[in-house]
Amino acid sequence: MYFCNMITDQEQLFIDYWEANRNKQKKIFYQLAIGLPVGLVFALPVLLSVIFHDWYKQMTFISNSQVTVILITVLGIAVFFALFRMKFKWEENEQLYKELKFKQSKTQPDLL
């Protein structure tokens, strides 16, 4: 008997989890809510340099309107990074799910 095609307990747990949560995790609001903290951490150095722009005395002056534009841009980058990361993660999980379902269908004998 060839055992490499058998589904492990870990893989079965993933299949059950993904069947229960795949539609919820595909929604944009969920992806944004989960991914935005990571996106903001990604943009944190730029935010800190804008907020504490007085730390470097030879730095050119940044007006209030420029700070607003920079903050909107950083927020846009954080949102883009969050959505891109979560969509990529969803696609990876979906691909793994399809592979495991195919593997599972190969291990179960046909009933016909």
C-alpha angles and dihedrals in degrees: 000000000000109000101180091086095055119112114243123220090253091054092047090051089053092049091051092046094048094047089054097043110027097096093046093050093049093064116104094226092054092047091050094046093050098036101042096078089055090046091051091050087052090053095039097101091055091046091050093049090052095046094045097036091141093071093088110053097197092054115116117257116269115208124214093255090053090050089052092051091047092050092049090049093049090049089050091051091048092050092047092048092047095050094042092049095047094045089050091049091049091051091050091051092046091051091049090048092053092048092050092047089052090048090048092051090052093053096048113078119237112259095207 
